[in-house]
Amino acid sequence: MITEGNKLTGKTTPLIAWVVVNFFNDADTLNFINKEYMPQQDGNIRMYVVNNGSKNEMQLIDSLKNFKLVFVISNGKNLGYMGAFCFAINHFFNSYQVYPSKAILSNTDLILPQNDFVKGLLNLHIIESVACVGPQIIHAATNRNQNPLYVKRPSKLKLRLLSFIFAWYPLYLVYQYLYYFKNNFTCAGDTYLPKNVFAIHGSFMILPQHFLKKFFTDLKEAPFLLGEELFIAELCRKYEMNMEVDYRLKVIHNEHTVTGKYKSKEVLKHLRNSS
């Protein structure tokens, strides 16, 4: 099923495909598009809302039907985070017979504080050796930059430790409380700003056309729900490409201050499997 806020006119291929995933967070999705994206909307961007689940899908569609160049797409089931991204990019490719110049996968619990943020995305040049770019992602509660996710590749021991923590829900909650306690009682603002990193934060990822052309099939093998950042990072490592943080771009992340996006036992199960 595909619904469009406005029929496309002309044959010009848009530069950017921007993908957001709705999974029973209709209010966040509508708020992001209405208050954050639409004031800066550009005709060179197609916004795809992949509906992985909704309390009232027809109401979601009706709420977005008058937004120009915003598409609600669904195949009637939960595709996961990266699966939804691939579904949207396939839709773009089928429409234009080419991959977008840049593809964005982002959360909807974001604020775009820069009035020229979208212009910055359109003007962003990504060289051939770079596979993925992320902006500064400022956590709303702690005022700390969440990018990069990892400067260097985590050790196998660390990944096993995280997997053990995620296996026990009470232990995970303790881990999250300690994490936010640490961030709240340390100075905000980072003095070390690495550009080339191992992995960027998954709440906002920019993938260039040259990466999609070569490795789009690999992306379809990504974890169902979580771990997409490490999956893409390992692809970059395998094919000797880089990931970068562009500190000229900035978003604010309204993640839940204690439990974050991993707030249920079901989600933790997927995280544990992807570790």
C-alpha positions, 0 to 999 in steps of 0.5 A: 500500500502506498499513499502520497501527500501529493502526486509527483510532477515532472521527471526530475529525479530528487536528490534525497530520499529521507526515511522515517519509521513509524511503529506505534509512535504516530504522535512523534511521527506527525510532530516531526514532519509537521513541526521540524521537517515541513518548515524546511521542506525542499522539492529535491527531497522525498520523505517516506514514512514506513508504517511498521505499525499504527493504532490507526493507520487510516488516521495516520494516512489522513493526517499526512495526505495534504503534506506535499511529497510525503509518502506513507508506505507499508506492506502490512507487516513490521519490517524492522528498522533497516528493513523499512529503510530498504523497503523505502529505497526500493520504492524510490528506485522503482519510481526513478530507476536510480538510487538517490544521491543521498539516503537518510534514515532517521528517528522521529524523536528529533528537533532540527535546531538549525534553520538551514539544516535541510540546505546543509543536507542538500549541499553535503558532499560525500567523497567516494571513500565514505560510506556513511555520515552522521551529524552532531546528535545532542541528547536533550536531557544530558546535552551531550553529543551522542556521535560518534557511537564508537570511535574505535571498533569495540572488543569482542569482550565488550560486545559479550558483556553488553549481550550479558547485560541485555539478557537480564532486564533488571540488570539492563535498567541498572546499567541505563541508570548508571549511564545517565547518572554518569552523563548528568554529573560530567561536564557537557560538551566534548572537546575531542571531536573525531571525524573518521570513526568506527560507528555513528549513532543510528538515530540519523544516518546519511548514506550516499549513492555510491554506497547504495549502488555497491552494497544495497543487497548487503543492507537487506541482511541487517538485524531485524530491529537493532544493531544497525549501526554496528552492522553498517560499521562492519560493512565499512570495515569489510570494504575499507570505507570510512564513516564520518561525523559532520559537526556542521550539522546538528540535531537534538535527540529527545530520547527517553532519559532513562530507558532510551529506545530499548524500553521493553523486554521485547525490544531487549530480546532483539538487541540481545540477538543483534549483539 
